[in-house]
Amino acid sequence: MKKIGLFMFGYILPDKGEMKIKEYELFRAYYCGVCKSMGKSFGPLCRFALNYDSVFLGMLLSSINKESVSLKKEPCIANPLKRKWVVKNSNSVDFSADINIILTYYKFKDDWTDEKSYLAKLGQIVISPGYKRALNCSKEAESHIKKSLEKLHALESQRCSSMDIAADPFGELIKGIISIGCNWDNDKKKEAVEWLGYNIGKWIYIIDAFDDIEKDIEKNSYNPLLLQYMYKDEEVNEFKNRIRDEVRFNLIHTLAQAASAFELLDMNNKSIIENILYLGMDKKTKSVLEGRSCNKDEKSL
Amino acid sequence: MRNPYEVLGIREGASVDEIKRAYKELVKKYHPDQYRNNPLSELAEEKLKEINQAYDYLMKQYEKSGSQYRNQSSSYGSNSGYGNDTSLYSQIRMNIMNGNIQAAETLLNRVTMKDAEWHYLRGLIFMRKGWYNEAVNSINTAVNMDPSNMEYRDALNRIAYANNRYQAYGYDRRYSAGGPDLCTMCQCLICSDCCCECMGGDLINCI
């Protein structure tokens, strides 16, 4: 498993069909907002690192912090003729862009040390000035990410055979990032936000582990599920069938816990976040478990 | 106090029925059972208190006798007492309830006899940490060791129930928001067909 790549995958999506048009437009505006923020702070090349998980992070933080954002119509490099709504003046969106760059940097670094992939080295070089700039803005976040990733690596080299224990550092990573990105006015709320973050991180980790089963068997790399359920040269699908129900139970319970924390929070854009937590992530859980995660039908937003 | 209508998520000037309906839904949502073995139980309790207050306030405003709900609501909140454990186990339970998970864990590790209760408490600690797989396995062990204990079974059922609730909520949001469901549509069609036939026409010629 490439743990660091987790956050870059983009598992966290709304269920577009169930959104109102205005919700969809706003979500898109956040998407463009994070993208533009990355371009502005770190140079246009960094914008390729954009992914849906950091859009969710930016939007969640902005909603919890109850930012009054402004929307502006702007043209875009990817589509210069069409002007699109962009979220402006949002600290949370800028913060999320920083986090995205930091995580991307670590991903490249990891790929280079593990696989000696030249593409990764190139990526690392390209992103390195941006990384340094992000570091200045979010020193606290960077050291938290670094610490969590070290724990993750340690468990990996110990070949940890429990999905709960293996997923713990990643839950802590997301929990910490969200906690750092929030403006606190109420300690009680902090607990709920952190519980939300922990469970989201955990969900990402486990769903990615399931998604990677085939690849990890092939490459003989570490995957906590293979160890926990003692994979022994069986047919991949047989193995998946054997563990599917239990993994599903855990993923759904993680989401149920995240949702229980969400219900206690007072925030903006509740309906969009609700859509993501109750519908989008549930749908993703189903599609990954049934092995349709790379479905061609799944269109980007 | 926040605007009570806002707390209950209804428009201002909603009818008594609407208030009652919203209140019932919210009580279900934030009921302590939903947040048992969950670090946010206190927060949920506060939320419930706020909901109760808002409801009481509105009911008073309407000068209707909504007291049946009030009485009911006052019984929510406090957890049931535990008894007849060895003192160490009750200490551990206290720690878990107060959220001192580390203290509970340290105490638990001191116990040498790993009986059903031990596995159960270990499961509760795992729940609090968010380690659901370990938690379910531990509580399952407890149930197998002491199949007659309803508390252990209840804990397992609650975890499963939380999953059902989560999915049911998503399902409701998907299929019941707004538009008519299939049944209503059929009814409409059949009614329209009857009407047409009364007037000598026919909408669906096979009925």
Contacts between the chains, C-beta under 8 A, distances in Angstrom:
chain1	res1	chain2	res2	distance
A	18	B	173	7.2
A	18	B	174	6.0
A	162	B	131	8.0
A	162	B	133	7.2
A	162	B	134	6.4
A	163	B	133	5.7
A	164	B	126	7.2
A	164	B	130	7.8
A	164	B	131	3.5
A	164	B	132	6.9
A	164	B	133	5.0
A	164	B	134	4.7
A	165	B	131	7.2
A	165	B	134	7.7
A	168	B	129	7.8
A	168	B	130	7.9
A	168	B	131	7.3
A	171	B	130	6.4
A	188	B	42	7.4
A	188	B	43	5.4
A	188	B	46	7.1
A	189	B	43	7.8
A	191	B	39	6.3
A	191	B	40	6.1
A	191	B	43	6.3
A	192	B	40	5.5
A	192	B	43	5.7
A	195	B	38	7.8
A	195	B	39	5.9
A	195	B	40	5.7
A	195	B	130	7.7
A	198	B	130	5.5
A	199	B	130	6.2
A	202	B	130	6.2
A	246	B	133	7.4
A	249	B	136	7.5
A	249	B	160	7.9
A	249	B	163	6.7
A	250	B	132	5.3
A	250	B	133	5.1
A	252	B	163	4.6
A	252	B	166	6.3
A	252	B	167	6.7
A	253	B	132	4.8
A	253	B	159	6.3
A	253	B	162	6.4
A	253	B	163	5.4
A	254	B	130	7.6
A	254	B	132	6.6
A	255	B	166	6.0
A	256	B	162	4.4
A	256	B	163	5.5
A	256	B	165	6.9
A	256	B	166	3.7
A	257	B	38	6.8
A	257	B	130	6.8
A	257	B	132	7.8
A	257	B	162	7.4
A	259	B	166	5.5
A	259	B	169	7.4
A	260	B	34	6.4
A	260	B	35	6.4
A	260	B	38	6.2
A	260	B	40	6.6
A	260	B	44	7.8
A	260	B	162	7.4
A	261	B	40	5.9
A	263	B	29	6.2
A	263	B	30	7.2
A	264	B	30	7.9
A	264	B	40	5.9
A	264	B	43	5.0
A	264	B	44	6.2
A	264	B	47	5.8
A	274	B	173	7.4
A	275	B	173	7.9
A	278	B	166	7.1
A	278	B	169	5.8
A	278	B	170	4.1
A	278	B	173	6.0
A	279	B	170	5.3
A	279	B	173	6.6
A	279	B	174	6.4
A	282	B	166	7.7
A	282	B	167	6.8
A	282	B	170	5.2
